[in-house]
Amino acid sequence: HHRAVHEEGFRVEMPPGGRPNFYDPRGLPLPDAPPLARAGMSPVQWLIRQNRLRGVRPTFLTAGTTWRRHSDIPWELEARAREALDPNG
């Protein structure tokens, strides 16, 4: 999920005193829970099928970053991350 937010266009909004809201790259809100698996399929089989229908092909590298060194991170992205961490905004 960390990579999805920073590299794939997903967005998180945190309203004051509320629960976070998550949005896909099109700006559509994500549901609080995944849809129930279809009868006759295990939840894992159903998830794999849904991912394939959406063109998602996770691998063992999916959870990693695309950068090997700190110096590879685009400066614009690092600047936005530092701004987000600045308590004085």
C-alpha positions as CSV (number, residue, x, y, z in Angstrom):
1,H,0.0,0.0,0.0
2,H,2.9,2.4,0.6
3,R,4.1,2.0,-3.0
4,A,0.5,2.4,-4.3
5,V,0.3,5.8,-2.6
6,H,3.8,7.1,-3.6
7,E,4.1,5.6,-7.1
8,E,0.8,4.5,-8.4
9,G,-1.5,7.5,-7.8
10,F,-3.6,6.2,-4.9
11,R,-4.4,8.9,-2.3
12,V,-5.2,9.0,1.4
13,E,-7.0,11.9,3.2
14,M,-7.1,12.2,6.9
15,P,-10.0,14.4,8.1
16,P,-9.4,16.0,11.6
17,G,-10.5,13.5,14.3
18,G,-11.8,11.0,11.7
19,R,-10.9,7.8,9.9
20,P,-8.7,7.9,6.8
21,N,-10.4,7.9,3.4
22,F,-8.6,6.1,0.5
23,Y,-9.0,6.9,-3.2
24,D,-7.9,5.1,-6.3
25,P,-5.9,6.8,-9.1
26,R,-9.2,7.9,-10.7
27,G,-10.2,9.7,-7.5
28,L,-12.9,7.1,-6.7
29,P,-13.2,6.2,-3.0
30,L,-12.1,2.7,-2.0
31,P,-14.5,0.6,0.0
32,D,-13.8,-0.1,3.7
33,A,-13.5,-3.9,3.0
34,P,-12.9,-6.0,-0.1
35,P,-16.0,-7.6,-1.7
36,L,-16.9,-11.1,-0.6
37,A,-15.4,-14.0,-2.6
38,R,-17.6,-15.7,-5.0
39,A,-19.0,-19.2,-4.2
40,G,-16.8,-22.0,-5.3
41,M,-13.6,-19.9,-5.1
42,S,-11.3,-19.4,-2.1
43,P,-10.6,-15.8,-1.2
44,V,-7.1,-16.2,-2.6
45,Q,-8.3,-17.6,-5.9
46,W,-10.9,-14.8,-6.2
47,L,-8.3,-12.1,-5.4
48,I,-5.9,-13.5,-8.0
49,R,-8.7,-13.6,-10.6
50,Q,-9.7,-10.0,-9.8
51,N,-6.1,-8.8,-10.1
52,R,-5.6,-10.5,-13.4
53,L,-8.8,-8.9,-14.7
54,R,-7.5,-5.5,-13.7
55,G,-4.1,-6.2,-15.3
56,V,-2.3,-6.5,-12.0
57,R,0.5,-9.1,-11.9
58,P,2.1,-9.0,-8.4
59,T,5.6,-10.6,-8.0
60,F,8.0,-10.9,-5.2
61,L,9.3,-7.4,-6.2
62,T,5.9,-5.7,-5.9
63,A,6.4,-4.7,-2.2
64,G,9.8,-3.1,-2.9
65,T,10.7,0.3,-4.1
66,T,11.8,1.0,-7.7
67,W,14.9,2.9,-6.4
68,R,18.1,1.2,-5.3
69,R,19.8,4.2,-3.7
70,H,18.6,7.3,-1.9
71,S,20.1,9.4,-4.7
72,D,17.8,7.7,-7.2
73,I,14.6,9.1,-5.6
74,P,13.3,12.0,-7.6
75,W,13.9,15.3,-5.7
76,E,10.2,16.4,-6.2
77,L,9.0,13.2,-4.4
78,E,11.5,13.7,-1.6
79,A,10.5,17.3,-1.2
80,R,6.8,16.4,-1.0
81,A,7.6,13.7,1.6
82,R,9.6,16.2,3.7
83,E,6.7,18.7,3.5
84,A,4.3,16.1,4.7
85,L,6.5,15.4,7.7
86,D,7.0,19.1,8.6
87,P,4.7,19.7,11.6
88,N,4.6,23.5,10.8
89,G,3.2,22.8,7.4
